[in-house]
């Protein structure tokens, strides 16, 4: 029968190819096998042969699903068969993985992705690639590790110490390859340190740092031949090395407020740190944000924030995943959980074989870029479930091309969009562009408790030694005599406005020249204060300026208040107003910016430079301590409204809390009646 012969040929065509007909064509083929219309059968056979030939020429889906071609307001990726390919931003909560050789276009792809995000992102940068995005985003915060302050022992807001101690130990252990017994020893010492700081009685500052943990472990007297002594030595070896190289990062009781940084685009530059330290910082920041989100119940709110990691195997290492004695890495579990709390993840790497099975399984969107090494190519091709024909085509991708797969949809071949960027931001240029941002970041100095001191330095015979924290030398500034004079005056009289400083020089021209010399050397930055009488221009010493003044000029640069120069100016100004009005006023008493004794009443004042969560923490503590009145002074009405909403959300609004604008405050208003 003719019918049977044609039926066999159609079946053979389908059996001898990887081509899977689309639903409409498949229905047509099935109809042809049961019809007696030989003309139709021949036409279907020709159509099927043409489709198979087309597939061999381009084995990727030529009519991709809408998941690869999202609405116009999605993130633009490139072109596929003349159509624009985009990605829905919310899909990043299900994570994205891109694998390709060096120079294949991964970084260009990532530039495109993050430049179009509506939500803030953090990039962990190991090669100084992402600082150059400052050309596109002037608000970008770039933090070289030398400028970073982070205390990994401080629990995130709302997270209990016992919970965070376990997370810290898991991150430290995974990043430094500790086995279970050593991690258990570290956990015991961390919990003991928290006890000495009273964190199980009242969660609050001060918090211990890695420097205090190192000292505590050193003081742990053990039998040198015991197993526990071996665990101690192993842990101490890791912590000593970490503090030796990156001690400046951990030299704080409270680092920069992570919850505030989550509202900004931030590039963390870890180039120049050892592998273990880089891994520890990245993993701990991942864990910090996740546990913070859980504690704040930021669940099912859509995409909130995105992490970008261009060297994925550094955190998601298959070798550590397979290290049975260490247990399943906590970081792998976080990857699967964090999507529910609005955290997206963009991961790239050159070597798919070195990535964990977890990260490959838990990424919804995958990009395969040109890969010269066949072993690495096979690993990611297998993850995408590519057919033999698709693998052959994908192995010959050109630079700028990629294979994209979203979920279980058929993969498509893309011509990726280019992204032109001048990579010319040097360290010196970065200092100039970011000095003001760095100075605005707030951290708290390290402190100890009497209980801690008693354990590590018992009795009077033993003095508690400060750990040696190494810093790189600053470059010679070569200031002229006028420049040195200007810097000395800046240290001794920090609140003098700029025009008044010029009066000590023979002319305004010479004064301005000296000022420019100090600013151009990166020793100070200009700041403006808006008062009721107009604008006042001040200068604020940078970290480099403080070091130069101390080491070269022998000057004392201890700050005269909290925060930057603008915040300190207002602290002193308000203190002066109250004293002038006849009241007793002090700075930094009871952890308030200004404390005022109003007869039988106590007033505490917080000067809020922004709508920040830490301001609410201060108010909460003042309310708990029972102060009669709490003033929150702000520069703008917008900051007031934001803080008022935060207080309302935490049910802290009270008649005892009063909002005022800084510019409206004057002596007549606060004078005794």
N, C-alpha and C positions, 0 to 999 in steps of 0.2 A: 504493500500500500504506500502510495506517495506520502500520505499523511504521517505514517509511522517513520519514514525516512527523514522527513523534515523535522519531526519531533526530536529524533535522535541528534540531528545536527544542532538544533537550538540548545539542547541539553549539553552537548559537547562544548559548544561555544561558552556556555556559562561555567562549566566545570573546569575548563582549561584557562581560566583567567581569574584574577582577583577582583575584577570589576563587579560591583554590586549595582544592578539597575535601580534607578529611582522608582518609587512606587507606581507611577503611571506607566512607565515602560515595562515594568514587571507584569502588570495586569495585561498589557498588550501581548507580551510573550506567552503568557499562560493561555490567552484566548487563541493564539495562533496554533498552539499544540492540539487544540480540540476542534478546530474548524476544518471544513473540507475545502475552503477557499484557498487554492494553491497560490493565487496571486498575492493574497494578503500575507500568506506565510513567507513568500519570497521577499516582500517588502519589509516585513518585520525582521527577517534575517539580515537584510542589507542595513537596516537601521541599527540593529544590534552590533553588527560588525563595525559600523562607523563609530558607534559609541565606544566600543572596545579599543579601536585604534586611537580615538581621541583620548581615552583614559591612559593608554601607554605613553602618549605624548605629554600629557599633563594628568598625572594620577590623583591630583588633589581636587577637592570638591569645587566645581565651577559655579555652582548655585548654592553658596553657603547659607546656613540658617541665619535667622535674624540675630542670634546671640553673638555672632561675629560682626554684625552690622547694626549696632545699637542706634538709638535716636541721635539726631544731629548734635545734641549738646553733650554727647559722650566724649571720651578722650580719643582724639584722632591718632590712629596708628600708621596708616598708609593706604595703599591701594591694592585691590584684588580684582583682576579682570575688569578694570575700568571703574570699579565701584569703591567708594571710600569706606574703609574699615575703621570702626570705632569700638571703644570698650566702655561699658557702663562703669562709672566710678565705684558704685556700691559692690561690684563684683570683686573688688580688691579685698573685701572682708573674707573672701574665700581664697585669697592669696594668689600670687603670680610668680612663676619661675621662668627664667631665661638662661639658656645654656648655649655657649658658643666660644670659639677660640679667641685668643687675644686679638683685638683689632677687627672683630666680626661685627661690631656695632652695638654691643650690649649697653655701653655707657651712653651712646647717642640715643638709644631707645629709652633709657632711664631718664635722660635729660628731657625728652619729649613727655614722658609720663608725668614726672613731678612738676614740670612747668605748667601743666594744665589742671593740676589738682585744685579742687575747691576747698579741700580739707588740709590741715597742716601735716607736714611730714618731718620725720627725722631720718637723716642719712648717716650711716656709719661708714666713714670714708677712710680707707687705708692707704690711698695713693694721692691725696690732695687733688682729686678730680672735680669735686663738687663746689669748691670755693668759687670757681669761675662763674657759677650761676648768679653771683652778685651782679653781673652785667644785666641779667634779666629781672632780678628781684632785689631791689635795694633794701627791702625789709628783712632779707635773709640774715640769720644769725649764724656765723661760722665760729666754732669753738675749737681751736687747737687744744690738745690735751694740756699744754702748759698754762692755758687760761681757765681750765675746767676745775670746778670745786664740786666734789660729790662724796657723800658719806654713805657707803653701802651698808653701814650698820644702823642707820636711821630708818625705822619702819616708815613706809608710805602712810599718808594721812588715813586714819580709820583702820589700819592694819595692826593687829595685836602683836606684841613683841615675840611671843612664842611662835606664832605663825611665821613672822619674818625671819627669825633666827634659823628656822628650817630651810626657808627659801634661800637665804644668804649662803648657808653651808652647801646646799645643792649646787648653786651657781659657782661658788668658789671651787668646790670639789670637781665639778665637770670641766671647768676651764683649765684647771691645773692638774688634772688626771689623778686625783686622790681616790684611793679605794675606800671601801665602806668603813673599815676600822679607823682610818685616819679621819674620815668625815665625822664619825661618831665622837671622836676626841674633840674635834673642832666645835661641834655642836655643844658639847658639855662646857667648854671654855667660853663660848659666846653667851650661853644662858647665864653662866656665873658672872660674866662681865655686866650683863643687863641687870642682874640682881644688885651688883655693887653701885650701879647708877640709879637704882630705885625705879626701874621701868616697869616692874611688876606691881608697884604700889600706885604710881601715878605716871601715865605716859606723857612725857614732855621733856623739854630740854633741861640740862644738857644731855647730848647723846655721845656715847663713846665712839672713837674712830678706830681705824685699823692700827694706828700707832699705839693706842692703849691696849688693843688686843695683843699686839706683838709683845709689849712689855709684860702683860699678864702671863702669857705663855712662857716667856723666858724665866719668870719667877716661879714657875711650877716645879717644885723640887721632887724629883722622882728617882727611883733606883735606876742607875744607868743601864743595868742589864735587863730591865723589865721590858715587856712588849709595849706597854704604854709609853715608855721613854722613847721608843722607836717611832711611835705614832706622833708624839710631840715633836721630835726632831724633824720628821717629814713635813708636818704642818708649818713649823717655824721656818724651815728652809724656804717654803713658798711665800710666806708672809713677809719675811725679811727681804727677799728679792723684790717683791712688789713694792714695799715701802721705800726701798733704796732707790728705785728708778722713778716711781710715780708718787712719791711721798707728798709732793705738793698738791696733787689731786685730792688726797684723803686728809689733808691738813685742815680739817674743819669739823665742827660739831653738827652743823647743818650746811649742806651744799646749796647750790642754786635750786630754787623751788621747782621741782619737776612738773608739778601740776600747772605752773605758769608757762613753762617751756612747751608743754603740750599744746598750747594755743599758738605756737609760732613754728615757722619753718626753720629747722636747725640742722646744721651739718656738724657732726662730731668728728674731728680729725684725730685719728689715732696713729698716724704715720710716725715712726720713730720709737714706738713702744715695742717691747718684746711680745711674742705671740700670746703667751699666757695672759699678760696684762690686757692686751687688746680683747682677747676672748672673754676675760672676766668682766670688763667694763660693758661690752656689748650684751652679754647674757644677763648681767645684773640689771641693766637698764630695761631690757625686755621684760624681765620678771617684775621689776618695780612698777612698770606701767600696768601690767596685767593685774597684779594684786591690788593696785590702787583702783582700777576699774571695778574689780569684783567688790571691794570694800564699799565703793560709792554706788554700787548697783547700777552701773552704766550698761545695762543689759538690753539687747534688742532695740537699740536706738539708731541702727544703720551705721554707716561708716563714720567714725569720729576722727581717725588719725591713721597715718600710714608710716610703717618702718621700711627703710630701704637698705639693703645689704648687698654690696657688689661682690663680695667674696664669701659666698654662702657656706662653703665647706669649713670655714673657720669656726662657725657656730654649730652648723648642722653636719658634724663629721661622722661618717659611717663607721670609722674605726672606734670612736667612743661609744657609738650606739651598740656595737657588737662586743663591748668590753663587759662581759658578764659580771665580773667581780665588782664593778662600779654600780651596777643596776641600770635600769632604764633612765636616760637623762631627763631631768625635769624640763629642760628646754624643748624637747620633742613633744612632751605633753602640752606645754603652753601653746605651741603652734596650732594644735587642733582646737584648743579651748578659746583662744583669744578672739576668734572671729565673732563669737557671740556677743562680745563686749566692744564691738566697733573698731577693732584694731586690724588694719590691713597690713599685708606683708608683701614686699617686692624683693625677690632674691635672684641674684645672678651668680654664675660661676663658669669657669672654663672646663671643669672636670666633673661630669655627672656621676662618675663611678665613686667619687669621694663624698657625695652628698648622701644624707640619710634616706632610708626608704620612706621615713615619715614625711620629710619635706616634699619628696616627689609624689607621695600619695595624697598629701593634703594641700596641693595647689590646683585650683580649678582652672586657671589660665596658664598655658605653657607656650613658650616660644623656643623653637629650635633655630639657631643661627648657624652660619658656616662653622664647621668643625673639622680640622685637619686630621685629628687623631681618630682612627676608626673605632677604637675601643670606647672612647668617650661618646662618639656619635651613636654607637649602638645602644649605650645605656639610656640616653634621652629618647632615642627613637623607639625603644621598647616601652618607655613610660608613656609615649604618645600612641602606642599600639599601631605603628605605621605598617602598612603592607610592604612586601618586597619591592614592588614598583615605586611606591612612595619613598622608601628608603633610598633607592637608587637616584631618584630625582633630588631628594633633600640633601644627599651627600655632595651634590654638585651645586649647591646654592652659591650665588655670588654675594660679595659684601654688600650689605644694604637690603638683602632679602632674608626672609624668615618663614618658617612654618608655624602657624598659630593654631592651637586647639583650645577650645573653651568647653569644659565639662566633657560630656560624652559625644559632642558633636563631631562630625567629620573634620579632619584638619584642612586648613586652607593655606595657600601660598601667598605671601604678601611682599610687596615692595614697600619697605618701611620709609616713613618720612625722614628727611635729613634734619639736622639741628645744628645751625652754625653758631659757634661760640668761640670767642677769643680766649685762649687759655693763657692769660698774661698777668694773673694776680699773684705777685710775689709776696713773700713774707712781709716785706716792708710796706707794700701797698695794702696788704690785709690789715696790718697794724693801723694804718691811716684810716681805712674804711670802717674798722670795727672797734676802735678804741673806746668810743662812746658807749657802744652796746655792752662791751665787757665791763666797763665801770658801773653801768646801771644794774648789773647782776648782784644780788645780795646773798651773802653767806655769813655764817656765824663761826667765830673762832673756837678752837678746841678748848674744852674745860674738863676738869676732873672733879670727882666727889671725894669727901673725906673718907668714905668707906673704901673707895678704890685705892686711895693713897695709903691707907692703913695696911692694905694687903700687899701692895707692891713695894712699899717703903716703910715697914713697921718700925715703931720706936723713933727715937731722936737721932740715933747714930747713923741712920741711912737716909740720904736725901734723894728725893725723887728727881731723876735726871730727865731733861727734855730730850726726846729723840732727835738725832741729827737728820734734818730734812734738806737734801741737796737741791740746789737750783743752778741752772745754767747761768754763766756770767752774761751781763748785758754788754752790748757793744759800746765802745767809747763814744760819747756824744760830742766831745770837743767844743763845749760851750765857751763863748767869749766871756770877758769879765762882766759885761752888761747882762749877758744871759744868766750867769751864775748869780748876779745880784737880784735879777728878776725872780729866779727860782727860790732863792733864800727868802725873799719877801712873800712869795706865794706860800711857802711852808709856815712861816711865822704868822702871817695874817691871811688866813684862807678865805675870809668873807669880805675882804676889800674888793670893791668893784673895779673893773678894769681901768676906767678913766682916772681913778684916784691913784692907781699904781704908777701911771705914767708921770705923775708929779715928782717922783724921786729922781727922774732923769732930766738932763739939760733941756730936752725937747720932747714933744709928743712923738715925733718921728723916731727918735732913738728908743723911746719906751716901746713903741709898736714893733720896732725891729727886734728888740730883745724878746718881746712876747712871741713873735713869729718864730724866732730861733728855738725857744722852748717847746712850742707846739709842734713845729716841723720835726723836732728830734723825738717826738712821741712821748714827751715827759708830762704833758698836760693837754687837756681838751677844754674847749670853751663851752660854757653852759649858761642858759638864760633863766632868770627867775622873774616871773610876772607878779608884781606887787600892786597894791592899791595905788601906788604913786607912779607906776610905769614899769618899764623893763629894766632889770639889773643884770649886767653881764659879769659872770664869775669864771674862774678857772679851777679845774679839778685835776689834781695829780693823778696820773695813771700808775699802774703797778710798776712800770719801768721808771717813772719819775720818782716814786717813793724809794725804790732801790738805789737810784742814782744819788738822791739827796742824802740818804743814810750812809752809803758806802763811800761816796766821793766827797761830799760836803760835810759829813759828820753831823747831820741834822736829825732831830727827832720828828718823825712823821706820824706819830700815833694819831688816829682820827679823833675828832672832837665831837663825836656823835655817831649816829647809826646811818648806814647807807651812803649815798653819794653826796656831793657838795651841796646840791639843792636841798635835799632832805635835811642835812646838817644845818644849813643856813636857817631853815624854818624852825628847827629845834631851838637854836640859840636866839632867834628873833622872838619867838613866843615866850621863852624863859625870861628874856629881857623885858618884854611887855608886862608880864605878871609881876616881876620884881619892881618895875617902875611904878606899878599900880599899888605896891605895898604888900604883895603876897610872897610867901616863901615858895620858890620853884626850883626843881632839880631835874637834871637829865638822867635818863636810864635808871631811874629808881623804880623798883617793883616791875621791872621789865617794860616800862612805859617810855614813850619818846620824851614826854615831859610829865612830871608829877608836881602837883600844886596843892599846898595846904591852905584851904580857904576857911580859916578859923577852925570850927569843929567839923568841917566837911573836907573830904578828900576828892580831888579831881585828877583823873588821869587822861592824858591826851595822846592820841595816835595820829600821826601825820601820814596819810595814805597818798602815795604818789600815783597809784594806779588801782584798778579794780582787781585786786589780787586776793586769793583765798587766805593767805597768811594774815591779812588784816583781820579777818573774821576770827581766826584762831586767837589773836591777841585780845579781841573784844570778849571772846568767850572766857578767857582766863581772868580778865578783869572783873567780869560779872561774877565768876565763881569766888573771887577773893573779896567781894562785897564792897567795892568802891562805890561812893555815893553817886558820882557822875562820870560818864565816859564821853569825851569829845572825840569825834572823828573829823579831822580837818582835811579837806581835799582842795585840789587846784581848780576842778571843774564840776559843774552840776552833773555831767555824764558819769563821772567816777562815783559821785554820791549815789546816783540812782542805781548803779550796778552793785555797789556795796550794800545798799538798803535791801535790794532784792536777795542778795546772798544771806543777809541776816534773817530776812523773812522766811527763806527756804529752810533755814536751820532753827526757826522758831526762837530767834534771839532778839527780835525787836522789843524794845522796852523804853519806858519813860526816862530811864537812866542813861540811855544812849542818845546823844545829840549830834547832829551833823552841822558843820559850819564850813563856809568857804574861807580859805586862807586869806584871800585879799580883803575880806570884810573885817578882819580882826583888828581892833585898835585899843589903845590904852584906856580911852574914856569908857569903852564898853565893859571893861573888866575891872574898873576901879571899885574899891569898897564903897558901898552906899551908906 
